[in-house]
Amino acid sequence: MWRHEFQPGRFISGLVLITAGVLYAGDATGEWHMPWLVAVPLVIGGLAIAAVAGLVARTVRSGRRDGDDAVG
């Protein structure tokens, strides 16, 4: 049984920020060079996608609740 609802917006934003952190860590250790122009669109685009996913999930959940009230 799930302990909480799955929240795709938070999941996506977490993945994006972890990816940005790993990229910066690799740049800081000298493993590779990552220009800041890569990280900024990654984070902004990822957060935008997470916002859309969160809004879609919220809409689906509220639609499901409205349908359950009409039946019961």
Buried (B, 14 or more C-beta within 10 A) or exposed (E): EEEEEEBBBEBBBEEBBEBBEEBEEEBEEEEEEBEEEEBEEBBEEBBEBBEEBBEEBEEEEEEEEEEEEEEE
